Amino acid sequence: MLKEKIFKVVYAAVALFAPLSVSAQYSVLPAPQQVEYSNGSFKLKDKLTIAFPPELAGEAAYCRDVARHVSSVNPILQKGKKSGDITLVLDASVLPEHPEGYVLEIQRKRIIVKANAPAGILHGIQTLRQLLGTSSGQTVETWRATSLQCGTITDYPTLGWRAFMLDESRHFFGKEVVLKLLDNMSRLKMNVFHWHIVDNHGWRIEIPKYPELTKTGAARDFSVPKKSFASFYTQEEIRDIVAYASARHITIVPEIEFPGHSNAAIASYPWLGSGDALNLTNPAVEDFLKDVLEDVIALFPGNVIHIGGDEVDFKYWKTTPSIVQSMQENNILSPADLQVSFTNKIADWLASKNRRIMGWSEVTGKVIPDYWRPMLPEDHILKQPLSPNVIVHSHCDNLATTQGNMQDGCDIVNSFSRMTYLDYSRDFHEERYITLQKAHSFQPVPEGLTAEQQKKVLGLSCQMWTEWVPNEQNMNKKVYPRIAAYAEVGWTSPDKKDYSRFLKALDYFLKDWEQQGIDYEEIK
C-alpha cells in the first residue's frame, strides 16, 4: 500500500515536470504571436460559469455559444462577477497598443481572457473555441473527461486591415450566405468585409430617392455567362447585416462604383452618362452621387467607403463636346485629371462627414490599364495629386506603382491581383490560379519599402469576384480553404508563419466547414 502511494506521488511529480508532448501543444490558426506553456491542466466540467463585466454581454453570450457548439454543456452567465470558470476581463493596461490583441490564460482552476477592448476579447474567445474544439467531443461525458494544457497566449494582429471582398453585383447570393461568411471571417479573426454591391452588372442597394436603381439597375442582363439577377438588399436587410458584422467586430466597407463601371446606374437614369462612365462635368451627377452616399453613410457606420474608380473608359469623356469644353474651361488637363479632381472633391465632402474614400489603383490617375482598354500617356497628365485622405486599394502587381502612391501620402491596402484574386480556376486559368501555399506566402508589406513606407500599408484583402461563379457551392470551393491562408498572412508575424504548422492547424477548420455543409476545395 505504501509502495503504491509512493509510486503515485513519483508519477505525479514526473508528469508535472515532464516536457509538453506535441499532441498537448496548442493548435491555433492564425498562429499566435507568443505562447508560453505552464505545468498542469484545466479540467473541463459540465457546469461552467462565465463571469464578465456588463459591457461584454455580447462577447459573453458568444463564449457561451462556443461551449454549446463543442459540447452538450450549457454555461451559466454571471454578469458583473469578477471570477468564474471562464472570466472575461477588460483592462486598459493589456496590450495597450493593440486594440484587437488579447491574453488568454489557461490556469488549473479557471480560464481568463483579457484585453483592452471588446474586439480583443472576441479574438481570445475564438482562440479558445479552437482549443476546445480540438480537445473535446460532443457529449457531456467526453467533455468531463477532457482537459486543456495550462499556458498563456499573448496575441495581436500584425496588420490592422484583414479583409475579404465579396462581389454581389455580378452574382447575388443573399443575406444568409453573407451571414455565414461573416461568421467564418470572425472565427479566422478577419475584421473587414468589403462588399462589392454596385457595378455594371447590377445595383444591389436600395436607394429610396432613386427607385429605378433597383427596379432597372438590379435586373441587368450583363453577366458572363449571360444571366440576370433581379435582386437587391433593402435598407432593413443591410442594417441587419451591418449589426451582425458589428457584433463580431467586423467593419463592412461598401463599394459603390464610380465614375466607371456605372452601366447599371446609367441604364436606370440615362442622364447620368454614357456606356459605363458617368458625366463628371454635369452638376446633377455630383448631386446624385452625394444623395446615394448620404444613404450609404446612414447605413454603414464604418469610416471607409469604397468608390471603385477602376477601368474607366475615357473615350466618352474625350469625344463628348460638352465634357471637353468643361474640361478646357476648368483647366482639367486630361481624363485622368478629371477623375482625380472629382475624386478629391468627393473625398473632401466625405471627410466633412468623418468618412474616407477608398479606390482601386486607377484612382491615382497614374495607372494605365492596358489590359482593359488601350490608354495613352497624355490621358494621364495630372495637375494635382490624389488627396492623401484617399486609401489606395492596390491591385497592380507592381512595387514601383505602390511606392508612387505612398509618395502622394496615401495609405495602401495591398491586393496584388496575382496573389489575392480567388476567381481564377485551376482548370481554366492555371497560370493565374493561386494555390493554398501561394496564398499563404503572400507578403502584404513587400520587400523594398522603407520603414516609413511600411507604415503606410494598412493591410491586405483577398477578392472573390463572381463573374464566372454560377452558385454558392462554386464560390465556396474558390474561397475555402484559401481564406484561412490570407487570415494568417494578415494576423501572424511573417517570421512566425510556417506552412506545415498552418496545414495542421487548418484541420480544425476543415472539420468545422464540413459540419456547416461548406464544400471546400481539396488541398493539393
C-alpha positions in Angstrom: 0.0 0.0 0.0 2.8 2.4 1.0 4.7 1.5 -2.2 1.6 2.2 -4.2 1.2 5.7 -2.6 4.9 6.5 -3.2 4.6 5.4 -6.9 1.6 7.7 -7.4 3.5 10.7 -5.8 6.5 10.0 -8.0 4.4 9.5 -11.1 2.6 12.8 -10.4 5.9 14.6 -10.0 7.2 13.2 -13.2 4.1 14.3 -15.0 4.2 17.7 -13.5 7.7 18.5 -14.7 7.8 16.4 -17.9 8.2 18.3 -21.2 5.0 19.0 -23.0 4.0 16.4 -25.6 3.5 17.6 -29.2 -0.2 16.5 -29.0 -0.8 18.7 -25.9 0.6 21.8 -27.6 -1.9 24.4 -28.8 -3.0 24.3 -32.4 -4.3 27.7 -33.4 -4.9 29.5 -36.7 -3.9 32.2 -37.3 -0.7 31.3 -35.4 -0.4 33.4 -32.2 2.4 35.9 -31.6 3.5 34.2 -28.3 2.8 31.0 -26.4 4.1 30.1 -23.0 3.2 26.7 -21.5 3.0 26.0 -17.8 2.5 22.9 -15.7 -0.9 21.4 -15.1 -4.2 21.5 -16.9 -7.7 22.9 -16.7 -10.2 20.2 -16.3 -13.5 20.8 -18.2 -16.8 20.3 -16.4 -20.4 20.3 -17.3 -21.4 23.3 -15.2 -19.1 26.1 -16.4 -19.7 29.7 -15.3 -18.7 32.7 -17.4 -18.0 35.9 -15.4 -18.0 39.2 -17.3 -18.5 43.0 -17.0 -21.8 44.4 -18.4 -20.0 45.9 -21.4 -19.0 42.4 -22.6 -22.5 41.0 -22.6 -22.4 40.2 -26.3 -18.9 38.6 -26.1 -20.0 36.5 -23.0 -23.1 35.2 -24.9 -20.8 34.3 -27.8 -18.5 32.5 -25.4 -21.4 30.5 -24.0 -22.4 29.6 -27.6 -18.9 28.4 -28.3 -19.1 26.0 -25.4 -22.5 24.8 -26.6 -21.0 24.3 -30.1 -18.4 21.9 -28.9 -20.3 20.0 -26.2 -23.7 19.5 -24.6 -23.0 21.8 -21.6 -24.9 25.0 -21.0 -22.6 27.5 -19.3 -24.1 30.0 -16.8 -23.6 33.7 -17.5 -22.6 35.8 -14.4 -22.8 39.4 -15.3 -20.9 41.7 -13.0 -19.0 38.8 -11.4 -15.2 39.1 -11.3 -14.3 35.4 -11.3 -15.8 32.3 -12.9 -14.6 29.2 -14.6 -14.1 31.4 -17.6 -13.5 35.1 -16.8 -13.6 37.9 -19.4 -11.7 41.0 -18.3 -11.4 44.5 -19.9 -8.2 46.1 -18.8 -6.7 49.2 -20.5 -3.2 48.1 -19.5 -3.4 44.9 -21.5 -1.5 45.3 -24.8 -2.4 49.0 -24.9 -1.0 49.5 -28.4 -3.1 46.6 -29.8 -6.9 47.2 -29.6 -7.5 43.8 -31.2 -5.0 42.0 -29.0 -5.7 39.6 -26.1 -4.1 37.5 -23.5 -5.6 34.0 -22.9 -4.5 32.4 -19.6 -5.4 28.8 -19.0 -4.9 28.1 -15.4 -5.7 25.0 -13.3 -8.8 26.5 -11.8 -10.0 28.9 -14.4 -9.6 30.4 -17.9 -9.1 34.2 -18.2 -9.5 36.2 -21.4 -8.3 39.7 -21.1 -7.9 42.6 -23.5 -8.2 46.4 -23.6 -11.2 46.4 -26.0 -14.2 44.1 -26.7 -12.7 43.1 -30.1 -9.7 41.6 -28.4 -11.9 39.7 -26.0 -13.8 38.2 -29.0 -10.5 37.2 -30.7 -9.4 35.5 -27.4 -12.7 33.6 -27.4 -12.2 32.5 -31.0 -8.8 31.0 -30.0 -10.4 29.3 -27.0 -13.0 27.9 -29.4 -10.3 26.2 -31.4 -8.6 24.8 -28.3 -11.9 23.4 -27.1 -12.9 22.1 -30.5 -9.7 20.1 -30.8 -9.8 18.8 -27.2 -13.4 17.9 -26.6 -16.2 15.8 -28.0 -19.9 16.3 -28.5 -21.2 14.8 -25.2 -21.1 15.8 -21.6 -19.2 12.6 -20.7 -16.3 13.3 -23.0 -16.3 16.9 -22.0 -15.9 16.0 -18.4 -13.0 13.7 -19.2 -11.1 16.3 -21.2 -8.6 18.9 -20.0 -6.7 21.9 -21.5 -3.0 22.3 -21.1 -2.2 25.3 -18.9 -0.4 28.1 -20.6 -0.6 31.7 -21.7 -1.2 33.0 -25.3 -0.3 36.7 -25.9 -1.6 37.6 -29.3 -2.4 40.5 -31.6 -2.6 41.2 -35.3 0.4 42.2 -37.4 -1.8 44.2 -39.7 -4.9 46.2 -38.9 -6.8 45.6 -42.2 -7.6 42.0 -42.8 -10.3 41.9 -45.5 -12.4 39.6 -47.6 -14.2 41.0 -50.6 -17.4 39.5 -52.0 -18.7 40.7 -55.4 -22.5 40.6 -55.3 -23.1 42.8 -58.3 -22.2 40.0 -60.7 -23.9 37.3 -58.6 -26.4 38.0 -55.9 -26.2 35.4 -53.1 -28.4 36.9 -50.4 -28.4 37.6 -46.7 -27.9 34.1 -45.3 -24.8 33.5 -47.4 -23.3 36.8 -46.3 -24.0 36.0 -42.6 -22.3 32.6 -42.9 -19.3 34.3 -44.5 -19.2 36.8 -41.6 -19.2 34.0 -39.1 -16.3 32.3 -40.7 -14.4 35.5 -41.1 -14.8 36.1 -37.4 -13.5 32.7 -36.5 -10.4 33.5 -38.5 -10.0 36.9 -36.9 -10.6 38.9 -40.1 -12.0 42.3 -39.5 -13.1 43.9 -42.8 -15.9 42.7 -45.1 -15.5 44.6 -48.4 -19.0 44.4 -50.0 -18.9 45.0 -53.8 -22.6 45.8 -54.3 -22.6 48.2 -57.3 -21.0 47.6 -60.7 -22.0 47.4 -64.3 -23.8 44.1 -63.7 -26.2 45.1 -61.0 -27.2 47.7 -58.5 -27.8 45.8 -55.2 -28.6 48.5 -52.6 -31.9 50.2 -52.1 -31.8 54.0 -52.5 -35.4 55.2 -52.0 -34.9 58.6 -53.7 -33.8 56.7 -56.9 -36.1 53.6 -57.2 -35.1 52.8 -60.8 -31.6 51.8 -59.5 -33.1 48.6 -58.1 -36.0 48.3 -60.5 -33.9 48.6 -63.6 -30.3 48.5 -62.4 -30.7 45.3 -60.4 -32.0 43.5 -63.4 -29.1 43.9 -65.8 -28.5 41.0 -68.3 -24.8 41.8 -68.4 -23.1 39.0 -66.7 -20.9 36.3 -68.2 -22.3 33.8 -68.9 -25.4 35.8 -69.6 -27.7 35.6 -66.6 -29.9 38.2 -64.9 -30.2 38.5 -61.1 -33.0 40.9 -60.4 -32.2 41.1 -56.7 -31.0 43.7 -54.2 -30.7 44.4 -50.5 -33.3 46.5 -48.8 -32.1 49.1 -46.3 -33.6 47.0 -43.5 -31.7 43.9 -44.6 -28.5 45.9 -44.8 -29.0 47.2 -41.3 -29.4 43.6 -40.1 -26.2 42.5 -41.8 -24.2 45.5 -40.5 -25.4 44.8 -36.9 -24.4 41.1 -37.3 -21.0 42.1 -38.5 -20.6 44.7 -35.8 -21.3 42.1 -33.1 -18.4 40.2 -34.5 -16.2 43.3 -34.6 -16.1 43.3 -38.4 -16.4 46.6 -40.3 -18.3 46.5 -43.6 -16.8 48.6 -46.4 -19.4 49.1 -49.1 -18.2 49.6 -52.7 -20.3 52.0 -54.8 -18.6 52.1 -58.2 -18.0 55.4 -59.9 -17.1 57.0 -62.2 -16.6 53.9 -64.3 -18.4 50.5 -64.1 -21.6 52.6 -63.9 -23.7 50.8 -66.5 -26.4 49.7 -64.0 -26.9 53.3 -62.8 -26.9 54.7 -66.3 -29.4 52.1 -67.5 -31.6 53.3 -64.7 -31.1 57.1 -65.3 -29.6 57.7 -68.8 -28.9 61.4 -68.0 -26.0 60.2 -65.7 -23.7 59.4 -68.6 -23.0 57.0 -71.4 -21.7 53.5 -71.7 -20.2 52.7 -68.3 -18.9 56.1 -67.4 -20.6 59.0 -65.5 -20.5 62.5 -66.8 -18.5 64.2 -64.1 -18.9 67.6 -65.6 -22.7 67.5 -65.0 -23.6 69.1 -61.6 -26.6 66.8 -61.4 -24.3 63.8 -61.4 -22.5 65.1 -58.4 -25.8 65.7 -56.7 -26.9 62.2 -57.5 -23.7 60.7 -56.0 -24.0 62.7 -52.9 -27.6 61.6 -52.4 -26.6 58.0 -52.8 -23.6 58.4 -50.5 -25.8 60.1 -47.8 -27.8 56.9 -47.7 -24.7 54.8 -47.6 -23.3 56.8 -44.7 -26.5 56.3 -42.8 -26.4 52.5 -43.3 -22.7 51.8 -42.8 -21.1 53.2 -39.6 -17.6 52.4 -40.7 -15.4 55.3 -41.7 -14.4 54.0 -45.2 -16.5 54.0 -48.4 -15.0 52.3 -51.4 -15.8 54.0 -54.8 -14.1 51.6 -57.1 -12.7 54.0 -59.6 -11.0 51.4 -61.8 -11.1 50.8 -65.5 -12.8 54.0 -66.6 -13.3 54.2 -70.4 -12.0 57.6 -71.2 -13.4 57.5 -74.7 -16.7 59.0 -73.6 -15.1 62.0 -71.9 -12.7 62.6 -74.8 -15.4 62.6 -77.5 -18.3 64.4 -75.9 -18.2 68.1 -76.8 -19.8 69.4 -73.6 -17.3 67.4 -71.4 -14.3 68.5 -73.5 -15.5 72.1 -73.2 -16.0 71.9 -69.5 -12.5 70.4 -69.0 -11.0 73.2 -71.0 -12.9 75.9 -69.1 -11.8 74.4 -65.7 -8.2 73.8 -66.8 -8.6 70.0 -66.5 -5.5 68.6 -68.3 -6.7 65.1 -69.1 -9.4 62.4 -68.5 -7.3 61.1 -65.5 -7.0 64.7 -64.2 -10.8 64.9 -64.4 -11.2 61.7 -62.4 -8.6 62.7 -59.7 -10.1 66.2 -59.4 -13.6 64.8 -58.9 -12.4 62.1 -56.5 -10.7 64.7 -54.4 -13.9 66.8 -54.3 -15.9 63.8 -53.1 -13.1 62.9 -50.7 -13.2 66.4 -49.1 -17.0 66.2 -48.9 -16.9 62.8 -47.2 -14.1 64.0 -44.9 -16.6 66.6 -43.6 -18.8 63.6 -42.6 -15.9 61.7 -41.0 -15.5 59.3 -43.8 -12.6 58.3 -46.1 -12.7 57.3 -49.7 -11.0 54.1 -50.9 -10.5 53.2 -54.5 -8.6 50.8 -56.8 -5.2 51.7 -58.1 -6.6 53.7 -61.0 -8.0 56.5 -58.7 -4.4 57.8 -58.5 -4.6 58.8 -62.2 -1.2 57.3 -62.7 -2.2 53.7 -63.7 -2.6 53.0 -67.4 -4.7 49.8 -67.5 -3.6 48.4 -70.9 -5.2 45.1 -70.1 -8.6 46.8 -70.1 -8.6 49.3 -73.0 -5.6 51.0 -74.7 -4.8 54.2 -72.9 -2.4 57.0 -74.0 0.2 58.7 -71.7 -1.4 62.0 -72.5 -4.6 60.7 -71.0 -2.9 60.7 -67.6 -1.4 64.2 -67.3 -2.1 65.5 -63.8 -2.0 69.0 -62.3 -2.8 67.7 -58.9 -2.1 64.6 -56.8 -4.7 62.4 -55.3 -5.8 63.6 -51.8 -3.9 61.8 -49.0 -7.3 61.2 -47.4 -7.9 58.5 -50.1 -6.9 54.9 -49.3 -5.5 53.3 -52.5 -6.6 49.6 -52.9 -3.5 48.4 -54.8 -4.3 45.6 -57.2 -1.4 46.3 -59.6 1.4 43.7 -59.2 4.0 46.4 -59.3 6.1 47.6 -56.3 7.0 50.9 -58.1 3.4 51.8 -58.5 2.7 51.1 -54.9 5.6 53.2 -53.8 4.4 56.0 -56.0 1.0 56.0 -54.3 2.8 56.3 -50.9 4.8 59.2 -52.1 1.5 61.1 -52.5 0.8 60.4 -48.9 -1.9 57.8 -49.4 -2.4 54.7 -47.3 -2.4 51.4 -49.0 -4.3 48.1 -48.8 -2.4 45.5 -50.7 -4.4 43.2 -53.0 -1.9 42.3 -55.8 -4.2 40.5 -58.2 -1.8 37.6 -58.9 -1.7 36.9 -55.2 -5.2 37.7 -53.9 -7.8 37.2 -56.7 -9.8 34.0 -55.9 -11.9 33.8 -59.1 -9.4 32.1 -61.4 -10.0 28.3 -61.5 -7.3 25.7 -61.5 -8.7 24.1 -64.7 -9.1 27.1 -66.9 -6.7 29.7 -65.6 -3.8 27.7 -64.4 -1.3 30.5 -64.9 -3.3 32.8 -62.6 -4.6 30.3 -60.2 -3.4 30.8 -56.6 -2.6 27.6 -54.7 -3.1 27.4 -51.0 0.6 27.6 -50.4 1.0 30.6 -52.7 -1.8 32.4 -50.8 0.0 31.7 -47.5 3.2 33.0 -48.9 1.8 36.4 -49.8 3.6 39.4 -48.3 1.3 42.4 -48.0 4.2 44.6 -46.9 6.6 43.9 -49.9 10.3 43.9 -49.6 12.0 47.1 -50.8 9.8 49.5 -48.8 11.4 52.0 -46.4 10.4 51.9 -42.8 8.1 54.9 -43.3 6.5 53.3 -46.4 5.9 50.1 -44.5 3.7 52.1 -42.1 1.5 53.2 -45.0 0.4 49.6 -45.7 -2.8 49.2 -43.7 -3.1 45.5 -44.6 -4.5 43.2 -47.2 -7.6 41.9 -48.9 -8.5 38.8 -50.9 -11.1 39.2 -53.6 -14.0 36.9 -54.6 -15.1 38.2 -58.0 -18.2 36.3 -59.2 -18.4 36.9 -62.9 -17.8 33.2 -63.5 -19.4 31.9 -60.3 -22.7 30.1 -61.0 -23.7 29.3 -57.5 -22.8 29.3 -53.8 -21.1 25.9 -53.9 -18.7 27.1 -56.6 -18.0 30.2 -54.6 -17.2 28.2 -51.5 -14.7 26.0 -53.4 -12.9 29.1 -54.5 -13.0 30.8 -51.1 -12.2 27.9 -48.8 -9.6 27.0 -47.6 -7.6 29.9 -49.1 -9.4 32.5 -46.9 -7.7 30.8 -43.9 -4.2 31.4 -45.5 -5.0 35.1 -46.0 -6.3 35.4 -42.4 -2.9 34.1 -41.2 -1.0 36.4 -43.6 -2.7 39.4 -42.0 -2.6 38.3 -38.4 0.7 36.4 -37.9 4.1 37.9 -37.8 6.0 36.9 -41.0 8.8 35.3 -39.1 6.2 33.0 -37.3 4.5 31.8 -40.4 5.1 28.1 -41.1 3.2 26.3 -43.8 3.5 22.9 -42.3 2.1 24.1 -39.0 -0.6 26.0 -40.8 -1.8 22.8 -42.5 -2.0 21.0 -39.2 -4.0 23.8 -37.6 -6.2 24.1 -40.7 -7.6 20.6 -39.9 -9.9 22.1 -37.2 -11.4 24.4 -39.8 -11.8 21.7 -42.4 -13.9 19.7 -40.0 -15.9 22.8 -39.0 -16.6 23.7 -42.6 -17.8 20.1 -43.2 -20.2 20.4 -40.3 -21.5 23.7 -41.9 -22.0 21.9 -45.2 -19.3 24.0 -46.9 -17.8 22.2 -49.9 -14.2 23.4 -49.8 -11.5 22.8 -52.4 -9.3 19.8 -52.0 -5.8 20.7 -50.8 -3.1 19.8 -53.4 
